[in-house]
Amino acid sequence: MEALEKTLKKNEFVKVDLDQEFEKAMQDSVFSEIVKKTKLSEEELKNYTSLLEEAASEYHHCLECKHLLDCANRIRGHVYFPVVKKKILNFEYKPCRYQTKQEKNNQYLKNIRFFNTPSSLKDASMANIYKNDKNRYEAILWISDFLKKYEEDSNKKGIYLHGNFGCGKTYFIAALFNELAKKGHKSAIIFWPEFLRQAFYDDFKEKYEYVKKVPLLLIDDIGAENVTAWNRDEILCPLLQYRMDEGLTTFFTSNLSITDLEEHLASSKSGVEAIKAGRIVSRVKQLADPLEMVSKNLRK
């Protein structure tokens, strides 16, 4: 009996503490607002006071936040919030207004795949292309014209954009692809040297089939790879042949002119193989118009 009385007194003290803690928390307007939105009784909610206080604290942060990068919550862009389902209280992380806006703005990324490329290319845009250099005008005009006309002719040739290191060749094409992705067009960008190095990975066949058939493809930095007869004749050649036969738009960036690319492809451990290199370059010319862009190195 004595033990039972001690337990009852202890429970009574616990209830008093819960009541006091809840009443104190209710003095905060945000806490009070959250409690009202649950539409549950205060008796039901008192056992969740500390969790509700955490939710109120995170919501306070949201009210003061000006930008996603300013987020002070435990998970950036999300707020810990009570959710009632079938009269049962749960707590979930819900995206804030900035996170929701960002996700909406980035929906186009589901239409473009990047293979071994810098993550910054996901944000490339036509509006941010550097224009204060007349040596870039021809490329800018070509890209702008392509963007306007692609939906009228999806079998348009791509561009073989070559020039000095760091002049923004890849950014140009990535900006174009991002704009087209916003219109629902699918594309892929592959950093060619690294793509070849992964040829013996388990998932390479799946990647290869995807880039072979994707409507828009950029083979980035072709000519920077170590040429072997195998990667030239068994990977590059069939890829270009398929895309040429199917009329799939293909882009290239390189530090090499097409003439230099042919010399590069002709040299392998098997010796100089000019005929095979010439066949590949003829496919490149069928797929893309050559355009040189020599501009200042923007990576410095």
N, C-alpha and C positions, 0 to 999 in steps of 0.2 A: 504493500500500500504506500509506503514511504517513497519507494522508487517511482511509483506511478505519479505521485504528487510532484516530485522533482521534475519529471518529464513534462507534466502539464504546465508547471511554472516556466520551465525553459521554453516551451512552445509559445507560451503567452508573451514572454519577453521578445522572442523572435518576431512574433506578429506585431508587437508594438514597434520594434525596430523597422520592420518592413513598412508599416504605416507611416512612420515619421520620415523615412527615407523617400517614400513615394510622394508624400505631401511637400517635402522640400524640393524634390525634382519638378513637381508640377508648377512651381513658381517661375520656372523658365518657360517663356512663351513658345519656344520651338518644341520643347518636350511636351508641353500641353497640347500643341497642335497635332503632333504625331500621335499622341494617345487618343485624341478625338477621332482621328482618321481610321483607327483600327476598329472603332465601333464595338469594342469589347468593354466589359465592366471594369471598374477600377480594381475590384477584388481579384479578377482574373489576371490583371496586368501587374499587380504588385510584386509578384514573384519574378518578374522580368525587368525590374527597375534598372538594374545595372546595364542590361543590354539595350534598354530603351534610352538610357543616358548616353551610351556609346553612339547610338543612332542619331540622337539629337546633336551630339558633338560634331559628328561628321556632316550633318545637315547644316550646322552653323558654318562650317568651313565652306560648304557649297554656296551659301548666301554671300560670303565675302570674296569668293574666288572670281578672278577676272580672266583667267586663261587656264587651259588644261595643264600647262607647265607649272602653274602655281598651286596645283592640287596638293592639299595637306592631308588627305585621307590615306588610309592604310594601303588601298589599291588605287593607283592613279586613275582618275576618270570614273570612279565608281563610288557610290555612297551606300553604307550599311543601313538597311531600312527594314522595318517590320512589314510583313505581308501576311494577311489572314486568308487562309484557304480552308473552306468548310469549317469555319469557326475555330480553327486551330492557328495559333500564332507561330509564325516562322520568321527568320531573319535572312535576308538575301542581299547580295551586292548588286545594285542596279546602276546602269550607266547614267552619268550626269548629262546635262544638256550639251556640254562641250564634247564629251565622248560620243554622244548620239550624233551630233553634227559631223564630227570627224568620220565616223563609220559610214554615214550617208554620203559624205563627199568622196570617200575612198572605195565606194562600191565598184567603181570602174576597174579596180585592181583584180577583180575576179576574172576579167577578160584578158589579162596580160600575165605571162609567166616569165620570170627572170631566172636564168641559169648561170650561177657563179658571177653575178654582176654586182656592182655597188648598190646598196639599198637606196642611195640618194637618187637613183634613176627613177624610182617610183614617184618622185615629186617633180620630175622634169616637166616643164610646161613651155608652150610656145611663147607665152607672155614674158618669160624670164630668159629667153635666148638673148645672148649678148649681140647687140646690133651696131655698136660703135666701131665698126671695122668694115670698110668697103669690100675687103677680100672675102667677106662672108655673105655678101648680098646675093650672089648667084645661088648659093645653097639655100638661103632663106626663101628666095622666090620659088625655087624648085619644090621645097617642102610645103610651102603655103599653097602652091598650085595643086600639089598632090592631095592635100587635105580637102580642098574644095571639090576635086573631081573623083575621088576614090569611090564614093557611093554610086556614081554614074557608071564607073568602069572598074570593077573589082579585080580585073585581070591586068591592070596597069603594071608596067615594068617598075621595078624598084630602082635604087640608086647604088652605085659603087662609089662611096664617098671616101676619097683618099687625101691624105695631107700630113702635116707634121704632127708630132706627138703633142697631145694636150690641147689641141685647138677646138675641141668640143664636138667632134664628129659623132660620137656615141650619144651625147646629150641631144643633138639635133633629132636623131631617129627616135630616141626614147620619148622625147616631147611629142613627136608626131604620133607614135603608137599610143601614148596616154590619151591624147585627144580623140583618137579613133576608138579607143576602149570605152570612153565615155558615151560613145554612140552605139556601143554594143558589139564592136568588131574585135575579134580575138587575134592575139599576136603573141610572139615570144621573142626574147632576146637571149642569145647564147654567147658567152665569152669563149670563142673558139678554141684557144690553146688549152684552157682548163676542161672544156667539154671533151676534148680528145683524151685527156689524161684520165678521164673517168670511164673510158670505153670498156674496162673490164669489171666495172661495178655491177652488182646484181640488177640494179634498176635502170641500167643504161639503155637496154632495148626499149623499155617503155618510154623513156625520154626521147630517144631517137625517133620512134614512131610518131610521137607528138609533134616534134619540131619539123618532121618531114611533111606533115599534113596540115599544120596550122596555116590559116589564111595569110597571115603576115609574119615574116620572119626576118630578124636581123642576125647575120653572122658577124659578130663583132671581133675586130682585130685579126682578121684572116691574114696570114702571112707572118704572124708572130709565133706560129707553132713549129715544133720540130717535125719536119716532113719525114714520113716513112712511106714506103710503097703501099703498105696496108692501110694506114689512115687516109691516104690520098685516094686510093683506088677502091677501097671497100667501105669507106664511110662518107667522104666528101663527094665523090663522083655519083654514087647512087642517090644521095640526098639532092644534089642539084638536078640530076636527070629526072627524078620524080616530080620535083617542083616545076621544072620546065614543061614536062609533059602535061601536068595538071593546070598549068597557068596560074600558079600560086605566086603571089608577089613576094619578092625576096630582095633584101637589102644587104649591103656589105659595108663595113668600115675597115680601113687599112692604112698603115703608114706607107704602103707600097703602091706604086702605080700598077695598072694592069700588066704592063710589060715586065715590071720588076716581079710581080706576083708569079708570072709564068716562069721566070727564071728560078724563083724560089721553089715552086712546085716541081720543077724538073730535077732538082737536086735531092737525092735521098741516098741511103746507104747502099742501095742497089746500083748507084751510079747516076749519070745524067740521062733522064728519060723525057726528052723534049716532046715527043709525040703525045704521051699520056698527059703531060702538063698542058699542052696545047688544047687537047680535048676538053679539059676542065675549064680552061679560060674561055673557050668558045661558049660554054654553057653559062659562065658568069656574064658574058656579054649579051647572051640571049635574055637573061633574067634582069639585068640592071644596066642603067645608063652610067657611064663613068663621069665623075665630076670631081675636080680637084678643089680643095679648100686649104689654103695656106694662111694661117693666122697666128696671132701671138699665143703662147702657151698659157692657158687660163688656169693651169694647176699650180703655177708658181705662187 
